[in-house]
């Protein structure tokens, strides 16, 4: 399932979609989004932070059937 959510201002961008199913590569995307999103916060979120996010995603077993 997926649905479009209009951003503030009412414009809709086809590149933004919310979905409830897990797809191959989503875990890597989550790690990358955290890495890029937190990069401006400085060294505190560099280094081992992406590894921590990846470990958390793996431990949550989001890719397991039924999740």
PDBQT receptor file of N, H, CA, C and O in Angstrom, charges set to zero:
ATOM      1  N   UNK A   1       0.837  -1.164   0.000  1.00  0.00    +0.000 N 
ATOM      2  CA  UNK A   1       0.000   0.000   0.000  1.00  0.00    +0.000 C 
ATOM      3  C   UNK A   1       0.888   1.235   0.000  1.00  0.00    +0.000 C 
ATOM      4  O   UNK A   1       1.898   1.270   0.702  1.00  0.00    +0.000 OA
ATOM      5  N   UNK A   2       0.532   2.223  -0.760  1.00  0.00    +0.000 N 
ATOM      6  H   UNK A   2      -0.289   2.195  -1.330  1.00  0.00    +0.000 HD
ATOM      7  CA  UNK A   2       1.221   3.500  -0.713  1.00  0.00    +0.000 C 
ATOM      8  C   UNK A   2       0.201   4.592  -0.977  1.00  0.00    +0.000 C 
ATOM      9  O   UNK A   2      -0.867   4.351  -1.539  1.00  0.00    +0.000 OA
ATOM     10  N   UNK A   3       0.551   5.781  -0.564  1.00  0.00    +0.000 N 
ATOM     11  H   UNK A   3       1.419   5.977  -0.108  1.00  0.00    +0.000 HD
ATOM     12  CA  UNK A   3      -0.340   6.906  -0.813  1.00  0.00    +0.000 C 
ATOM     13  C   UNK A   3       0.478   8.178  -0.906  1.00  0.00    +0.000 C 
ATOM     14  O   UNK A   3       1.564   8.287  -0.337  1.00  0.00    +0.000 OA
ATOM     15  N   UNK A   4      -0.059   9.117  -1.623  1.00  0.00    +0.000 N 
ATOM     16  H   UNK A   4      -0.942   9.028  -2.085  1.00  0.00    +0.000 HD
ATOM     17  CA  UNK A   4       0.614  10.400  -1.768  1.00  0.00    +0.000 C 
ATOM     18  C   UNK A   4       0.184  11.329  -0.640  1.00  0.00    +0.000 C 
ATOM     19  O   UNK A   4      -0.992  11.409  -0.287  1.00  0.00    +0.000 OA
ATOM     20  N   UNK A   5       1.150  12.014  -0.096  1.00  0.00    +0.000 N 
ATOM     21  H   UNK A   5       2.106  11.949  -0.383  1.00  0.00    +0.000 HD
ATOM     22  CA  UNK A   5       0.890  12.989   0.957  1.00  0.00    +0.000 C 
ATOM     23  C   UNK A   5       1.329  14.350   0.423  1.00  0.00    +0.000 C 
ATOM     24  O   UNK A   5       2.517  14.542   0.163  1.00  0.00    +0.000 OA
ATOM     25  N   UNK A   6       0.413  15.295   0.254  1.00  0.00    +0.000 N 
ATOM     26  H   UNK A   6      -0.552  15.138   0.466  1.00  0.00    +0.000 HD
ATOM     27  CA  UNK A   6       0.833  16.602  -0.251  1.00  0.00    +0.000 C 
ATOM     28  C   UNK A   6       1.633  17.365   0.796  1.00  0.00    +0.000 C 
ATOM     29  O   UNK A   6       1.250  17.408   1.965  1.00  0.00    +0.000 OA
ATOM     30  N   UNK A   7       2.742  17.967   0.381  1.00  0.00    +0.000 N 
ATOM     31  H   UNK A   7       3.053  17.932  -0.569  1.00  0.00    +0.000 HD
ATOM     32  CA  UNK A   7       3.529  18.770   1.313  1.00  0.00    +0.000 C 
ATOM     33  C   UNK A   7       2.807  20.073   1.625  1.00  0.00    +0.000 C 
ATOM     34  O   UNK A   7       1.828  20.407   0.957  1.00  0.00    +0.000 OA
ATOM     35  N   UNK A   8       3.270  20.813   2.624  1.00  0.00    +0.000 N 
ATOM     36  H   UNK A   8       4.065  20.542   3.167  1.00  0.00    +0.000 HD
ATOM     37  CA  UNK A   8       2.657  22.104   2.919  1.00  0.00    +0.000 C 
ATOM     38  C   UNK A   8       2.627  22.974   1.665  1.00  0.00    +0.000 C 
ATOM     39  O   UNK A   8       3.572  22.977   0.876  1.00  0.00    +0.000 OA
ATOM     40  N   UNK A   9       1.562  23.691   1.495  1.00  0.00    +0.000 N 
ATOM     41  H   UNK A   9       0.794  23.689   2.136  1.00  0.00    +0.000 HD
ATOM     42  CA  UNK A   9       1.414  24.522   0.311  1.00  0.00    +0.000 C 
ATOM     43  C   UNK A   9       0.560  23.864  -0.749  1.00  0.00    +0.000 C 
ATOM     44  O   UNK A   9       0.164  24.518  -1.714  1.00  0.00    +0.000 OA
ATOM     45  N   UNK A  10       0.266  22.578  -0.589  1.00  0.00    +0.000 N 
ATOM     46  H   UNK A  10       0.588  22.048   0.195  1.00  0.00    +0.000 HD
ATOM     47  CA  UNK A  10      -0.645  21.892  -1.483  1.00  0.00    +0.000 C 
ATOM     48  C   UNK A  10      -0.045  21.354  -2.765  1.00  0.00    +0.000 C 
ATOM     49  O   UNK A  10      -0.777  20.767  -3.561  1.00  0.00    +0.000 OA
ATOM     50  N   UNK A  11       1.253  21.521  -3.012  1.00  0.00    +0.000 N 
ATOM     51  H   UNK A  11       1.848  21.998  -2.365  1.00  0.00    +0.000 HD
ATOM     52  CA  UNK A  11       1.841  20.965  -4.226  1.00  0.00    +0.000 C 
ATOM     53  C   UNK A  11       2.165  19.492  -4.000  1.00  0.00    +0.000 C 
ATOM     54  O   UNK A  11       2.552  19.105  -2.898  1.00  0.00    +0.000 OA
ATOM     55  N   UNK A  12       2.012  18.685  -5.019  1.00  0.00    +0.000 N 
ATOM     56  H   UNK A  12       1.697  19.000  -5.914  1.00  0.00    +0.000 HD
ATOM     57  CA  UNK A  12       2.292  17.252  -4.916  1.00  0.00    +0.000 C 
ATOM     58  C   UNK A  12       3.503  16.930  -5.780  1.00  0.00    +0.000 C 
ATOM     59  O   UNK A  12       3.556  17.299  -6.953  1.00  0.00    +0.000 OA
ATOM     60  N   UNK A  13       4.470  16.244  -5.196  1.00  0.00    +0.000 N 
ATOM     61  H   UNK A  13       4.427  15.944  -4.243  1.00  0.00    +0.000 HD
ATOM     62  CA  UNK A  13       5.661  15.803  -5.921  1.00  0.00    +0.000 C 
ATOM     63  C   UNK A  13       5.587  14.299  -6.072  1.00  0.00    +0.000 C 
ATOM     64  O   UNK A  13       5.398  13.578  -5.093  1.00  0.00    +0.000 OA
ATOM     65  N   UNK A  14       5.735  13.826  -7.299  1.00  0.00    +0.000 N 
ATOM     66  H   UNK A  14       5.888  14.412  -8.095  1.00  0.00    +0.000 HD
ATOM     67  CA  UNK A  14       5.647  12.390  -7.555  1.00  0.00    +0.000 C 
ATOM     68  C   UNK A  14       6.777  11.595  -6.924  1.00  0.00    +0.000 C 
ATOM     69  O   UNK A  14       6.677  10.371  -6.833  1.00  0.00    +0.000 OA
ATOM     70  N   UNK A  15       7.846  12.242  -6.486  1.00  0.00    +0.000 N 
ATOM     71  H   UNK A  15       7.927  13.236  -6.560  1.00  0.00    +0.000 HD
ATOM     72  CA  UNK A  15       8.982  11.517  -5.944  1.00  0.00    +0.000 C 
ATOM     73  C   UNK A  15       8.818  11.184  -4.466  1.00  0.00    +0.000 C 
ATOM     74  O   UNK A  15       9.626  10.432  -3.920  1.00  0.00    +0.000 OA
ATOM     75  N   UNK A  16       7.800  11.720  -3.804  1.00  0.00    +0.000 N 
ATOM     76  H   UNK A  16       7.144  12.331  -4.248  1.00  0.00    +0.000 HD
ATOM     77  CA  UNK A  16       7.590  11.466  -2.386  1.00  0.00    +0.000 C 
ATOM     78  C   UNK A  16       6.364  10.575  -2.226  1.00  0.00    +0.000 C 
ATOM     79  O   UNK A  16       5.251  10.941  -2.603  1.00  0.00    +0.000 OA
ATOM     80  N   UNK A  17       6.602   9.387  -1.654  1.00  0.00    +0.000 N 
ATOM     81  H   UNK A  17       7.507   9.090  -1.348  1.00  0.00    +0.000 HD
ATOM     82  CA  UNK A  17       5.498   8.453  -1.433  1.00  0.00    +0.000 C 
ATOM     83  C   UNK A  17       5.703   7.760  -0.102  1.00  0.00    +0.000 C 
ATOM     84  O   UNK A  17       6.832   7.464   0.288  1.00  0.00    +0.000 OA
ATOM     85  N   UNK A  18       4.620   7.505   0.584  1.00  0.00    +0.000 N 
ATOM     86  H   UNK A  18       3.702   7.746   0.267  1.00  0.00    +0.000 HD
ATOM     87  CA  UNK A  18       4.648   6.710   1.808  1.00  0.00    +0.000 C 
ATOM     88  C   UNK A  18       4.089   5.341   1.465  1.00  0.00    +0.000 C 
ATOM     89  O   UNK A  18       3.092   5.229   0.752  1.00  0.00    +0.000 OA
ATOM     90  N   UNK A  19       4.728   4.311   1.968  1.00  0.00    +0.000 N 
ATOM     91  H   UNK A  19       5.538   4.401   2.547  1.00  0.00    +0.000 HD
ATOM     92  CA  UNK A  19       4.230   2.961   1.736  1.00  0.00    +0.000 C 
ATOM     93  C   UNK A  19       4.446   2.127   2.978  1.00  0.00    +0.000 C 
ATOM     94  O   UNK A  19       5.300   2.439   3.808  1.00  0.00    +0.000 OA
ATOM     95  N   UNK A  20       3.679   1.079   3.102  1.00  0.00    +0.000 N 
ATOM     96  H   UNK A  20       2.986   0.826   2.428  1.00  0.00    +0.000 HD
ATOM     97  CA  UNK A  20       3.757   0.250   4.302  1.00  0.00    +0.000 C 
ATOM     98  C   UNK A  20       4.496  -1.059   4.061  1.00  0.00    +0.000 C 
ATOM     99  O   UNK A  20       4.690  -1.830   5.001  1.00  0.00    +0.000 OA
ATOM    100  N   UNK A  21       4.911  -1.328   2.835  1.00  0.00    +0.000 N 
ATOM    101  H   UNK A  21       4.754  -0.702   2.072  1.00  0.00    +0.000 HD
ATOM    102  CA  UNK A  21       5.629  -2.579   2.570  1.00  0.00    +0.000 C 
ATOM    103  C   UNK A  21       7.130  -2.331   2.567  1.00  0.00    +0.000 C 
ATOM    104  O   UNK A  21       7.594  -1.253   2.195  1.00  0.00    +0.000 OA
ATOM    105  N   UNK A  22       7.876  -3.333   2.984  1.00  0.00    +0.000 N 
ATOM    106  H   UNK A  22       7.499  -4.209   3.286  1.00  0.00    +0.000 HD
ATOM    107  CA  UNK A  22       9.336  -3.277   3.041  1.00  0.00    +0.000 C 
ATOM    108  C   UNK A  22       9.880  -3.843   1.742  1.00  0.00    +0.000 C 
ATOM    109  O   UNK A  22       9.448  -4.908   1.299  1.00  0.00    +0.000 OA
ATOM    110  N   UNK A  23      10.815  -3.148   1.133  1.00  0.00    +0.000 N 
ATOM    111  H   UNK A  23      11.166  -2.283   1.493  1.00  0.00    +0.000 HD
ATOM    112  CA  UNK A  23      11.393  -3.601  -0.132  1.00  0.00    +0.000 C 
ATOM    113  C   UNK A  23      12.910  -3.739   0.001  1.00  0.00    +0.000 C 
ATOM    114  O   UNK A  23      13.523  -3.084   0.844  1.00  0.00    +0.000 OA
ATOM    115  N   UNK A  24      13.518  -4.601  -0.840  1.00  0.00    +0.000 N 
ATOM    116  H   UNK A  24      13.020  -5.133  -1.524  1.00  0.00    +0.000 HD
ATOM    117  CA  UNK A  24      14.967  -4.748  -0.804  1.00  0.00    +0.000 C 
ATOM    118  C   UNK A  24      15.641  -3.382  -0.967  1.00  0.00    +0.000 C 
ATOM    119  O   UNK A  24      15.242  -2.577  -1.810  1.00  0.00    +0.000 OA
ATOM    120  N   UNK A  25      16.648  -3.140  -0.163  1.00  0.00    +0.000 N 
ATOM    121  H   UNK A  25      16.971  -3.793   0.521  1.00  0.00    +0.000 HD
ATOM    122  CA  UNK A  25      17.375  -1.886  -0.231  1.00  0.00    +0.000 C 
ATOM    123  C   UNK A  25      16.862  -0.807   0.706  1.00  0.00    +0.000 C 
ATOM    124  O   UNK A  25      17.523   0.215   0.887  1.00  0.00    +0.000 OA
ATOM    125  N   UNK A  26      15.680  -1.018   1.314  1.00  0.00    +0.000 N 
ATOM    126  H   UNK A  26      15.143  -1.848   1.167  1.00  0.00    +0.000 HD
ATOM    127  CA  UNK A  26      15.120  -0.009   2.211  1.00  0.00    +0.000 C 
ATOM    128  C   UNK A  26      16.001   0.214   3.437  1.00  0.00    +0.000 C 
ATOM    129  O   UNK A  26      16.131   1.344   3.906  1.00  0.00    +0.000 OA
ATOM    130  N   UNK A  27      16.601  -0.844   3.957  1.00  0.00    +0.000 N 
ATOM    131  H   UNK A  27      16.495  -1.762   3.576  1.00  0.00    +0.000 HD
ATOM    132  CA  UNK A  27      17.474  -0.695   5.123  1.00  0.00    +0.000 C 
ATOM    133  C   UNK A  27      18.653   0.207   4.813  1.00  0.00    +0.000 C 
ATOM    134  O   UNK A  27      19.011   1.071   5.614  1.00  0.00    +0.000 OA
ATOM    135  N   UNK A  28      19.258   0.006   3.646  1.00  0.00    +0.000 N 
ATOM    136  H   UNK A  28      18.968  -0.695   2.995  1.00  0.00    +0.000 HD
ATOM    137  CA  UNK A  28      20.376   0.860   3.237  1.00  0.00    +0.000 C 
ATOM    138  C   UNK A  28      19.917   2.302   3.051  1.00  0.00    +0.000 C 
ATOM    139  O   UNK A  28      20.646   3.238   3.379  1.00  0.00    +0.000 OA
ATOM    140  N   UNK A  29      18.713   2.477   2.525  1.00  0.00    +0.000 N 
ATOM    141  H   UNK A  29      18.121   1.717   2.259  1.00  0.00    +0.000 HD
ATOM    142  CA  UNK A  29      18.175   3.824   2.337  1.00  0.00    +0.000 C 
ATOM    143  C   UNK A  29      17.972   4.524   3.682  1.00  0.00    +0.000 C 
ATOM    144  O   UNK A  29      18.272   5.710   3.820  1.00  0.00    +0.000 OA
ATOM    145  N   UNK A  30      17.468   3.793   4.664  1.00  0.00    +0.000 N 
ATOM    146  H   UNK A  30      17.224   2.829   4.552  1.00  0.00    +0.000 HD
ATOM    147  CA  UNK A  30      17.272   4.367   5.997  1.00  0.00    +0.000 C 
ATOM    148  C   UNK A  30      18.602   4.825   6.578  1.00  0.00    +0.000 C 
ATOM    149  O   UNK A  30      18.699   5.921   7.130  1.00  0.00    +0.000 OA
ATOM    150  N   UNK A  31      19.618   3.994   6.456  1.00  0.00    +0.000 N 
ATOM    151  H   UNK A  31      19.540   3.103   6.008  1.00  0.00    +0.000 HD
ATOM    152  CA  UNK A  31      20.948   4.351   6.970  1.00  0.00    +0.000 C 
ATOM    153  C   UNK A  31      21.469   5.590   6.237  1.00  0.00    +0.000 C 
ATOM    154  O   UNK A  31      21.972   6.517   6.872  1.00  0.00    +0.000 OA
ATOM    155  N   UNK A  32      21.354   5.611   4.925  1.00  0.00    +0.000 N 
ATOM    156  H   UNK A  32      20.945   4.858   4.410  1.00  0.00    +0.000 HD
ATOM    157  CA  UNK A  32      21.856   6.743   4.146  1.00  0.00    +0.000 C 
ATOM    158  C   UNK A  32      21.112   8.038   4.483  1.00  0.00    +0.000 C 
ATOM    159  O   UNK A  32      21.732   9.095   4.593  1.00  0.00    +0.000 OA
ATOM    160  N   UNK A  33      19.809   7.962   4.645  1.00  0.00    +0.000 N 
ATOM    161  H   UNK A  33      19.305   7.103   4.556  1.00  0.00    +0.000 HD
ATOM    162  CA  UNK A  33      19.033   9.153   5.005  1.00  0.00    +0.000 C 
ATOM    163  C   UNK A  33      19.443   9.686   6.376  1.00  0.00    +0.000 C 
ATOM    164  O   UNK A  33      19.531  10.899   6.568  1.00  0.00    +0.000 OA
ATOM    165  N   UNK A  34      19.689   8.804   7.312  1.00  0.00    +0.000 N 
ATOM    166  H   UNK A  34      19.618   7.819   7.156  1.00  0.00    +0.000 HD
ATOM    167  CA  UNK A  34      20.174   9.238   8.626  1.00  0.00    +0.000 C 
ATOM    168  C   UNK A  34      21.558   9.869   8.518  1.00  0.00    +0.000 C 
ATOM    169  O   UNK A  34      21.828  10.910   9.118  1.00  0.00    +0.000 OA
ATOM    170  N   UNK A  35      22.431   9.225   7.746  1.00  0.00    +0.000 N 
ATOM    171  H   UNK A  35      22.213   8.379   7.259  1.00  0.00    +0.000 HD
ATOM    172  CA  UNK A  35      23.788   9.757   7.582  1.00  0.00    +0.000 C 
ATOM    173  C   UNK A  35      23.746  11.165   7.006  1.00  0.00    +0.000 C 
ATOM    174  O   UNK A  35      24.385  12.074   7.534  1.00  0.00    +0.000 OA
ATOM    175  N   UNK A  36      22.991  11.346   5.920  1.00  0.00    +0.000 N 
ATOM    176  H   UNK A  36      22.472  10.607   5.491  1.00  0.00    +0.000 HD
ATOM    177  CA  UNK A  36      22.925  12.665   5.286  1.00  0.00    +0.000 C 
ATOM    178  C   UNK A  36      22.161  13.681   6.139  1.00  0.00    +0.000 C 
ATOM    179  O   UNK A  36      22.535  14.851   6.209  1.00  0.00    +0.000 OA
ATOM    180  N   UNK A  37      21.106  13.227   6.772  1.00  0.00    +0.000 N 
ATOM    181  H   UNK A  37      20.803  12.276   6.715  1.00  0.00    +0.000 HD
ATOM    182  CA  UNK A  37      20.291  14.133   7.573  1.00  0.00    +0.000 C 
ATOM    183  C   UNK A  37      20.993  14.651   8.811  1.00  0.00    +0.000 C 
ATOM    184  O   UNK A  37      20.801  15.801   9.206  1.00  0.00    +0.000 OA
ATOM    185  N   UNK A  38      21.802  13.809   9.421  1.00  0.00    +0.000 N 
ATOM    186  H   UNK A  38      21.958  12.875   9.101  1.00  0.00    +0.000 HD
ATOM    187  CA  UNK A  38      22.485  14.210  10.651  1.00  0.00    +0.000 C 
ATOM    188  C   UNK A  38      23.882  14.771  10.414  1.00  0.00    +0.000 C 
ATOM    189  O   UNK A  38      24.506  15.261  11.355  1.00  0.00    +0.000 OA
ATOM    190  N   UNK A  39      24.390  14.713   9.189  1.00  0.00    +0.000 N 
ATOM    191  H   UNK A  39      23.883  14.314   8.424  1.00  0.00    +0.000 HD
ATOM    192  CA  UNK A  39      25.734  15.217   8.885  1.00  0.00    +0.000 C 
ATOM    193  C   UNK A  39      25.941  16.668   9.336  1.00  0.00    +0.000 C 
ATOM    194  O   UNK A  39      27.016  16.984   9.845  1.00  0.00    +0.000 OA
ATOM    195  N   UNK A  40      24.959  17.561   9.172  1.00  0.00    +0.000 N 
ATOM    196  H   UNK A  40      24.086  17.304   8.758  1.00  0.00    +0.000 HD
ATOM    197  CA  UNK A  40      25.166  18.942   9.614  1.00  0.00    +0.000 C 
ATOM    198  C   UNK A  40      25.322  19.092  11.134  1.00  0.00    +0.000 C 
ATOM    199  O   UNK A  40      25.733  20.151  11.609  1.00  0.00    +0.000 OA
ATOM    200  N   UNK A  41      25.003  18.062  11.884  1.00  0.00    +0.000 N 
ATOM    201  H   UNK A  41      24.669  17.202  11.498  1.00  0.00    +0.000 HD
ATOM    202  CA  UNK A  41      25.100  18.134  13.344  1.00  0.00    +0.000 C 
ATOM    203  C   UNK A  41      26.530  17.957  13.845  1.00  0.00    +0.000 C 
ATOM    204  O   UNK A  41      26.796  18.121  15.035  1.00  0.00    +0.000 OA
ATOM    205  N   UNK A  42      27.447  17.625  12.948  1.00  0.00    +0.000 N 
ATOM    206  H   UNK A  42      27.232  17.491  11.980  1.00  0.00    +0.000 HD
ATOM    207  CA  UNK A  42      28.852  17.524  13.326  1.00  0.00    +0.000 C 
ATOM    208  C   UNK A  42      29.327  16.103  13.563  1.00  0.00    +0.000 C 
ATOM    209  O   UNK A  42      28.629  15.128  13.284  1.00  0.00    +0.000 OA
ATOM    210  N   UNK A  43      30.543  16.024  14.090  1.00  0.00    +0.000 N 
ATOM    211  H   UNK A  43      31.110  16.816  14.317  1.00  0.00    +0.000 HD
ATOM    212  CA  UNK A  43      31.224  14.739  14.270  1.00  0.00    +0.000 C 
ATOM    213  C   UNK A  43      30.476  13.787  15.198  1.00  0.00    +0.000 C 
ATOM    214  O   UNK A  43      30.640  12.571  15.101  1.00  0.00    +0.000 OA
ATOM    215  N   UNK A  44      29.673  14.320  16.078  1.00  0.00    +0.000 N 
ATOM    216  H   UNK A  44      29.540  15.308  16.156  1.00  0.00    +0.000 HD
ATOM    217  CA  UNK A  44      28.926  13.480  17.014  1.00  0.00    +0.000 C 
ATOM    218  C   UNK A  44      28.085  12.430  16.289  1.00  0.00    +0.000 C 
ATOM    219  O   UNK A  44      27.879  11.333  16.808  1.00  0.00    +0.000 OA
ATOM    220  N   UNK A  45      27.596  12.765  15.085  1.00  0.00    +0.000 N 
ATOM    221  H   UNK A  45      27.763  13.657  14.664  1.00  0.00    +0.000 HD
ATOM    222  CA  UNK A  45      26.766  11.842  14.320  1.00  0.00    +0.000 C 
ATOM    223  C   UNK A  45      27.499  11.283  13.109  1.00  0.00    +0.000 C 
ATOM    224  O   UNK A  45      26.861  10.756  12.196  1.00  0.00    +0.000 OA
ATOM    225  N   UNK A  46      28.797  11.384  13.081  1.00  0.00    +0.000 N 
ATOM    226  H   UNK A  46      29.315  11.812  13.822  1.00  0.00    +0.000 HD
ATOM    227  CA  UNK A  46      29.598  10.801  12.007  1.00  0.00    +0.000 C 
ATOM    228  C   UNK A  46      30.149   9.472  12.477  1.00  0.00    +0.000 C 
ATOM    229  O   UNK A  46      29.647   8.886  13.436  1.00  0.00    +0.000 OA
ATOM    230  N   UNK A  47      31.150   9.010  11.822  1.00  0.00    +0.000 N 
ATOM    231  H   UNK A  47      31.558   9.486  11.042  1.00  0.00    +0.000 HD
ATOM    232  CA  UNK A  47      31.851   7.803  12.249  1.00  0.00    +0.000 C 
ATOM    233  C   UNK A  47      30.959   6.599  12.421  1.00  0.00    +0.000 C 
ATOM    234  O   UNK A  47      30.493   6.017  11.441  1.00  0.00    +0.000 OA
ATOM    235  N   UNK A  48      30.718   6.222  13.662  1.00  0.00    +0.000 N 
ATOM    236  H   UNK A  48      31.096   6.695  14.457  1.00  0.00    +0.000 HD
ATOM    237  CA  UNK A  48      29.985   4.999  13.975  1.00  0.00    +0.000 C 
ATOM    238  C   UNK A  48      28.465   5.166  13.922  1.00  0.00    +0.000 C 
ATOM    239  O   UNK A  48      27.741   4.173  14.001  1.00  0.00    +0.000 OA
ATOM    240  N   UNK A  49      27.969   6.392  13.791  1.00  0.00    +0.000 N 
ATOM    241  H   UNK A  49      28.557   7.199  13.726  1.00  0.00    +0.000 HD
ATOM    242  CA  UNK A  49      26.516   6.595  13.819  1.00  0.00    +0.000 C 
ATOM    243  C   UNK A  49      25.780   5.814  12.726  1.00  0.00    +0.000 C 
ATOM    244  O   UNK A  49      24.796   5.141  13.032  1.00  0.00    +0.000 OA
ATOM    245  N   UNK A  50      26.224   5.879  11.450  1.00  0.00    +0.000 N 
ATOM    246  H   UNK A  50      27.024   6.426  11.201  1.00  0.00    +0.000 HD
ATOM    247  CA  UNK A  50      25.529   5.081  10.431  1.00  0.00    +0.000 C 
ATOM    248  C   UNK A  50      25.553   3.581  10.740  1.00  0.00    +0.000 C 
ATOM    249  O   UNK A  50      24.594   2.868  10.445  1.00  0.00    +0.000 OA
ATOM    250  N   UNK A  51      26.648   3.107  11.331  1.00  0.00    +0.000 N 
ATOM    251  H   UNK A  51      27.427   3.686  11.570  1.00  0.00    +0.000 HD
ATOM    252  CA  UNK A  51      26.717   1.690  11.718  1.00  0.00    +0.000 C 
ATOM    253  C   UNK A  51      25.675   1.370  12.788  1.00  0.00    +0.000 C 
ATOM    254  O   UNK A  51      25.039   0.316  12.753  1.00  0.00    +0.000 OA
ATOM    255  N   UNK A  52      25.510   2.280  13.726  1.00  0.00    +0.000 N 
ATOM    256  H   UNK A  52      26.026   3.136  13.754  1.00  0.00    +0.000 HD
ATOM    257  CA  UNK A  52      24.514   2.102  14.785  1.00  0.00    +0.000 C 
ATOM    258  C   UNK A  52      23.105   2.051  14.195  1.00  0.00    +0.000 C 
ATOM    259  O   UNK A  52      22.298   1.208  14.586  1.00  0.00    +0.000 OA
ATOM    260  N   UNK A  53      22.811   2.941  13.267  1.00  0.00    +0.000 N 
ATOM    261  H   UNK A  53      23.466   3.626  12.949  1.00  0.00    +0.000 HD
ATOM    262  CA  UNK A  53      21.489   2.946  12.624  1.00  0.00    +0.000 C 
ATOM    263  C   UNK A  53      21.276   1.633  11.878  1.00  0.00    +0.000 C 
ATOM    264  O   UNK A  53      20.207   1.030  11.969  1.00  0.00    +0.000 OA
ATOM    265  N   UNK A  54      22.295   1.190  11.138  1.00  0.00    +0.000 N 
ATOM    266  H   UNK A  54      23.164   1.680  11.063  1.00  0.00    +0.000 HD
ATOM    267  CA  UNK A  54      22.184  -0.076  10.404  1.00  0.00    +0.000 C 
ATOM    268  C   UNK A  54      21.951  -1.257  11.327  1.00  0.00    +0.000 C 
ATOM    269  O   UNK A  54      21.145  -2.137  11.023  1.00  0.00    +0.000 OA
ATOM    270  N   UNK A  55      22.645  -1.282  12.441  1.00  0.00    +0.000 N 
ATOM    271  H   UNK A  55      23.299  -0.567  12.688  1.00  0.00    +0.000 HD
ATOM    272  CA  UNK A  55      22.458  -2.359  13.420  1.00  0.00    +0.000 C 
ATOM    273  C   UNK A  55      21.037  -2.338  13.973  1.00  0.00    +0.000 C 
ATOM    274  O   UNK A  55      20.412  -3.386  14.136  1.00  0.00    +0.000 OA
ATOM    275  N   UNK A  56      20.537  -1.160  14.257  1.00  0.00    +0.000 N 
ATOM    276  H   UNK A  56      21.045  -0.309  14.124  1.00  0.00    +0.000 HD
ATOM    277  CA  UNK A  56      19.173  -1.026  14.785  1.00  0.00    +0.000 C 
ATOM    278  C   UNK A  56      18.147  -1.523  13.776  1.00  0.00    +0.000 C 
ATOM    279  O   UNK A  56      17.195  -2.212  14.145  1.00  0.00    +0.000 OA
ATOM    280  N   UNK A  57      18.334  -1.180  12.505  1.00  0.00    +0.000 N 
ATOM    281  H   UNK A  57      19.107  -0.621  12.205  1.00  0.00    +0.000 HD
ATOM    282  CA  UNK A  57      17.424  -1.650  11.449  1.00  0.00    +0.000 C 
ATOM    283  C   UNK A  57      17.467  -3.170  11.361  1.00  0.00    +0.000 C 
ATOM    284  O   UNK A  57      16.426  -3.819  11.261  1.00  0.00    +0.000 OA
ATOM    285  N   UNK A  58      18.679  -3.744  11.398  1.00  0.00    +0.000 N 
ATOM    286  H   UNK A  58      19.525  -3.217  11.479  1.00  0.00    +0.000 HD
ATOM    287  CA  UNK A  58      18.803  -5.212  11.325  1.00  0.00    +0.000 C 
ATOM    288  C   UNK A  58      18.157  -5.881  12.542  1.00  0.00    +0.000 C 
ATOM    289  O   UNK A  58      17.460  -6.885  12.398  1.00  0.00    +0.000 OA
ATOM    290  N   UNK A  59      18.386  -5.330  13.739  1.00  0.00    +0.000 N 
ATOM    291  H   UNK A  59      18.952  -4.515  13.856  1.00  0.00    +0.000 HD
ATOM    292  CA  UNK A  59      17.809  -5.918  14.945  1.00  0.00    +0.000 C 
ATOM    293  C   UNK A  59      16.287  -5.849  14.950  1.00  0.00    +0.000 C 
ATOM    294  O   UNK A  59      15.629  -6.724  15.512  1.00  0.00    +0.000 OA
ATOM    295  N   UNK A  60      15.732  -4.831  14.337  1.00  0.00    +0.000 N 
ATOM    296  H   UNK A  60      16.267  -4.120  13.881  1.00  0.00    +0.000 HD
ATOM    297  CA  UNK A  60      14.273  -4.703  14.266  1.00  0.00    +0.000 C 
ATOM    298  C   UNK A  60      13.664  -5.716  13.295  1.00  0.00    +0.000 C 
ATOM    299  O   UNK A  60      12.451  -5.922  13.283  1.00  0.00    +0.000 OA
ATOM    300  N   UNK A  61      14.508  -6.339  12.488  1.00  0.00    +0.000 N 
ATOM    301  H   UNK A  61      15.494  -6.171  12.497  1.00  0.00    +0.000 HD
ATOM    302  CA  UNK A  61      14.088  -7.350  11.514  1.00  0.00    +0.000 C 
ATOM    303  C   UNK A  61      12.923  -6.865  10.666  1.00  0.00    +0.000 C 
ATOM    304  O   UNK A  61      11.951  -7.587  10.441  1.00  0.00    +0.000 OA
ATOM    305  N   UNK A  62      13.040  -5.639  10.205  1.00  0.00    +0.000 N 
ATOM    306  H   UNK A  62      13.830  -5.053  10.387  1.00  0.00    +0.000 HD
ATOM    307  CA  UNK A  62      11.987  -5.052   9.400  1.00  0.00    +0.000 C 
ATOM    308  C   UNK A  62      11.786  -5.783   8.076  1.00  0.00    +0.000 C 
ATOM    309  O   UNK A  62      10.728  -5.682   7.455  1.00  0.00    +0.000 OA
ATOM    310  N   UNK A  63      12.810  -6.521   7.652  1.00  0.00    +0.000 N 
ATOM    311  H   UNK A  63      13.670  -6.603   8.156  1.00  0.00    +0.000 HD
ATOM    312  CA  UNK A  63      12.696  -7.242   6.404  1.00  0.00    +0.000 C 
ATOM    313  C   UNK A  63      12.119  -8.641   6.573  1.00  0.00    +0.000 C 
ATOM    314  O   UNK A  63      11.958  -9.373   5.597  1.00  0.00    +0.000 OA
ATOM    315  N   UNK A  64      11.809  -9.013   7.816  1.00  0.00    +0.000 N 
ATOM    316  H   UNK A  64      11.940  -8.419   8.610  1.00  0.00    +0.000 HD
ATOM    317  CA  UNK A  64      11.254 -10.342   8.080  1.00  0.00    +0.000 C 
ATOM    318  C   UNK A  64       9.778 -10.389   7.624  1.00  0.00    +0.000 C 
ATOM    319  O   UNK A  64       9.077  -9.379   7.688  1.00  0.00    +0.000 OA
ATOM    320  N   UNK A  65       9.323 -11.541   7.173  1.00  0.00    +0.000 N 
ATOM    321  H   UNK A  65       9.892 -12.362   7.120  1.00  0.00    +0.000 HD
ATOM    322  CA  UNK A  65       7.920 -11.667   6.761  1.00  0.00    +0.000 C 
ATOM    323  C   UNK A  65       6.983 -11.233   7.888  1.00  0.00    +0.000 C 
ATOM    324  O   UNK A  65       7.187 -11.567   9.055  1.00  0.00    +0.000 OA
ATOM    325  N   UNK A  66       5.965 -10.488   7.509  1.00  0.00    +0.000 N 
ATOM    326  H   UNK A  66       5.799 -10.216   6.561  1.00  0.00    +0.000 HD
ATOM    327  CA  UNK A  66       4.981 -10.043   8.487  1.00  0.00    +0.000 C 
ATOM    328  C   UNK A  66       5.301  -8.723   9.147  1.00  0.00    +0.000 C 
ATOM    329  O   UNK A  66       4.534  -8.248   9.985  1.00  0.00    +0.000 OA
ATOM    330  N   UNK A  67       6.428  -8.115   8.782  1.00  0.00    +0.000 N 
ATOM    331  H   UNK A  67       7.051  -8.500   8.101  1.00  0.00    +0.000 HD
ATOM    332  CA  UNK A  67       6.797  -6.825   9.368  1.00  0.00    +0.000 C 
ATOM    333  C   UNK A  67       6.650  -5.715   8.373  1.00  0.00    +0.000 C 
ATOM    334  O   UNK A  67       6.918  -4.558   8.696  1.00  0.00    +0.000 OA
TER     335      UNK A  67
